[in-house]
Amino acid sequence: MTRYSHPRLNDVSLEAALHALADPCRFAIVRRLAGQAGELSCQSAAQAGAVPKSTLSNHFKILRGAGLIRTRPAGREYLSSLRREEFDARFPGLLDTVLRQPQG
């Protein structure tokens, strides 16, 4: 089973974080994770929209690289959760600010 690497948040630049949040699909994933106190699989995200699973996998990879999510194996799936506390410590107020924006 694949093990994903997760960056130390001190190694994540503001540019990488903003790039990850700038894409509407990735922003929707972050918004879903922030709105529910749980985890999300790529499969369940694919069922919620018209984005191919391969494209979603790339979006999850970018979100992991920006330190926004943590992905763990769970049986035959991988579940991702928001690294909210860690991310907020690195970039205070950033997630709160972007999540307050109206859905477009």
Number of C-alpha atoms within 10 A of each C-alpha: 9 7 9 13 12 16 14 12 18 12 11 17 14 13 10 15 20 13 14 24 23 12 11 12 17 19 18 16 22 23 18 17 19 18 10 11 10 12 17 20 18 21 15 11 18 16 11 9 10 8 12 13 16 11 13 18 16 12 19 24 19 19 25 22 21 25 26 27 24 22 22 16 14 10 8 7 14 19 19 22 21 25 17 18 11 16 21 15 12 18 16 12 12 15 18 12 9 14 17 9 8 6 9 5
